[in-house]
Amino acid sequence: MRTLSEIKRDMHDYLPKYYEGIEAADNILDREAEELARLNASIDDVLAQFFIETATWGLASWERIFGVTTDPSKSYEQRREILLGKLRGVGKVDAELIKNVASAYANGEVAVTNKAAEYTIVITFVSSMGVPAQIDALKAAVRDIAPAHMAIDYVFRFYTYAELKASGKTYAQVAETGKTYAELYNRGMT
């Protein structure tokens, strides 16, 4: 997006030289440049609504398209995760499709294992610790696309005492972070 100063400079550059230094002409160009800057910002805002990753006020339209109930109490990021999960959940149901859907909610890497003999799909959260914030939405999205006869198991990674001990931090150093036990357990020292 072009800045106001760039627009003003360009407008002044296009003006014939005999208008330079005339206060009325400068004032008119400056007001028009401000209006063009507002118009450009509005155009960019509308364009952002065409993409789930950047949509804000347009998320309601995306939710209507995907048949998702709009929940204004959720953040834009949470609503985007649900929509991206729906978008990725189209196609032949295999481990890769389930992995794409799950990774939209997990904010990290997931591994999907199909244990066909046990009629079970195992989703392991590899790079993120704890239970994802939108686990219920993730479960619903995966259940939507997974075959009905398959059970779904979720494997979460938690920060263990052995990992804390291996970090070399003392109790005082851990206490200085101000993190609760639950925060350490679910998110680690990061």
N, C-alpha and C positions, 0 to 999 in steps of 0.2 A: 504494500500500500504506500502510496506517495504521501509524504508529509506536507503539512501546510506550507512550510518554508520552500519546499521544492516546487509546489504549485505556484506560489507567489513569484518565485524566481523565473519560472517558465513563462508565466503570463507577462511579466515585465520584459523578458527577453523578446517576446513576440510584438511588443508595442513599438511603434516607430519612435526613433530617438528624440523627435521634437516634443514628445510628451514627458520626457524625463524631467524630474524636479517639479512638475506641476502637482500641487497638493491634491486637487480635486481628482485628477486622473489616478494618482496613487491610492487615494481613499477608495475609489470605485473598484480598482483592481484588487485591493486587499479584501474588501467585502465579498467580491465575487469568488476570490480564492478560498475564503472561509466557507462559503456555501458549497463550493466544489469539494472541499475536504470533507464536509459533513456528508455530501452525497456519496463520495468514494467510500467512506466508513460504512454507510448504510448498505451499499452494494456488497462490500466485503462481508458484512454481517449476514446478509441474505445468502450469499454464496456459501458461507460456513454451514448453513442449515441443510445443505444438500449432502453432507457427509456426516455419518453417525459420530465419528471421532471428534468433530468440532461443533456439532449442533448444540444449541442451548434451548432457546425458546421453540425451536423446531422439533425437539425430541417428541413432543406430543403427536406430531404428524407421523413420525417414524413408528411410535408405539401403536398408533391406529393401524398403520400398514401391516405390522406384524401381529396384530391382535393381542397386544399386551396392554393390560390395564395401567393407566397413568397413575403413578404414585408420587405426588409432589413432595412428600416427606423425604424421599430419597434424593441423594445428591446427583448432579449431572453424571458424574463418573459411574455411580452405581447403575443408573438408568442406561448408560451407554453399554455397560458390561452385559446387561440383560439383552439388549438389542443385538450386540455383536454375537452373543451366544446363539440367538435365533438365526441370525444371518449365516453363521458358520454351520448351523445344524441342518443344512440342506444337502442331499446327495445320498450316495450309497452308505449305509451304516456299517462302518468298520472302525478299527481302533484309531485310525488317523482322524476320522471325523469326530469321534468322541474326544480325542485329544485336543482338537481345534476348539471345540465347544468348551471344554473344561479349562483350557488355558485362557479363555476370555474372562473367566471369573477368578482364576487363581492368582493373577498378577505374577506369574512365574512359570517355570517349566513343570509339566506334568508328564507322567508315564502311564500308558494304558496297556494293561495285559488282559488278553481274552483267554480265560480258562474254560474252553468249550466243554470239556468233559465234566466240569463241575457246574456248568451253566452260570458262570459268574464273570463279571467284568470288574477288574481291579483298577482303580484310579489312584495313583500315588503322586502326592505333591512333592516334587523333587527339590526345587530351589527355594520354596517359601516355607516358612515355619508357621505352625499353628493352623487353626481352622480359618479358612478364608471368610471374610466379612459377609459375603453373600452366599453362604453354603446352601441355604434353602433354595435360592434361585438357581444355583448350579445343579442341585439335585433334581429340581423340576425340569430343567432344560435337558439334562442327560436322560432322565426318565422318559421325556417326550420322544427322544430319537432312538433310544435303545430298544431292542426287541423285548417284548413283554415277558418272555419266559426266562430272561436273564436277570440274575440278581446283580446288584451293584454294590461293591465294597469300596470304601474310601480309606486310604492310608495317609495319615498326616505325619509330618515330621515335627518333633518338638525339641527344644534345647535341653540337653541332658546335663546332669551334674558332671558327668565325665568331660563333656565339652567345656563346661565352665571351668573345671579344674585344669584342663589342658590349656586354657587361655592364659593362665598364670596370674589372673587377677585375684587380689585379696578381697576379703569380705568388705573391708572399708572402701576399696575402689568400686565394688559393686554397689554398695550402699550409697555412694556419692552420686551415682547415676539417677537415683530417685525412682528407679523402676520397681514395681511390685513383683512378687513371685510369679503371678499370672502373666505379667508382661514379659518377664524373662523366659518363662516356659513356652509362651506362644510366639515370641518374636526374637528371642535371643538378645545378644548384647548390642546389636546394631541400632 
